[in-house]
Amino acid sequence: MKLGKTRNKVSTEFNMSSMTDIVFLLLIFFMITSTMVTTNALDLVLPKAKGKTDSNKSTSVSIDKDLNFFIDKDKINEADLETQLMALMANSENKAIVLRAEKSVPHEKVVKVMEIAYRNQIKMVIAVNPK
């Protein structure tokens, strides 16, 4: 007598209903939380004026191809660079300098000016020509 042998076959079907439930719940969660987020910006209507603010004149440090140093347009010695900059920055509200160095100037000269700015907590911008 042959008893009914039943084999346990694994179903090869993939049930997508659980996956769609999870995606739907995530969608609802993000839609609800995104409406609760507020920005820190204020809606302000600012007045209009014809006057302009005074632009802050930035101090320029330049290095030419002959390794001459200039603060604005005044030629200075490399050894006096830090003392001259500090004397100039003492009276300035805007503690920032623009570094202009020619392409052929060695990197060590540029880095020296950057170190002076870093030591004295002066912001620095390096000027380049657009391509």
VENBELFEN-V447399 format. One record per backbone hydrogen bond with DSSP energy under -0.5 kcal/mol. CO is the residue of the C=O (numbers start at 1). NH is the residue of the N-H. If there is no record, write none. Layout:
BEGIN
CO,NH + CO,NH
END
This chain:
BEGIN
1,3 + 3,5 + 4,6 + 5,7 + 7,9 + 13,15 + 14,16 + 16,20 + 17,21 + 18,22 + 19,23 + 20,24 + 21,25 + 22,26 + 23,27 + 24,28 + 25,29 + 26,30 + 27,31 + 28,32 + 29,33 + 30,34 + 31,35 + 32,36 + 33,37 + 42,44 + 44,46 + 56,58 + 59,98 + 60,62 + 60,72 + 61,100 + 62,70 + 63,102 + 64,67 + 68,64 + 69,76 + 70,62 + 70,72 + 71,73 + 71,74 + 73,75 + 74,71 + 76,69 + 78,81 + 80,84 + 81,85 + 82,86 + 83,87 + 84,88 + 85,89 + 86,90 + 87,91 + 88,91 + 89,92 + 93,95 + 94,96 + 95,123 + 96,59 + 97,99 + 97,125 + 98,61 + 98,100 + 99,101 + 99,127 + 100,63 + 102,105 + 106,109 + 106,110 + 107,111 + 108,112 + 109,113 + 110,114 + 111,115 + 112,116 + 113,117 + 114,118 + 115,119 + 116,120 + 117,122 + 118,121 + 123,97 + 125,99 + 125,127
END
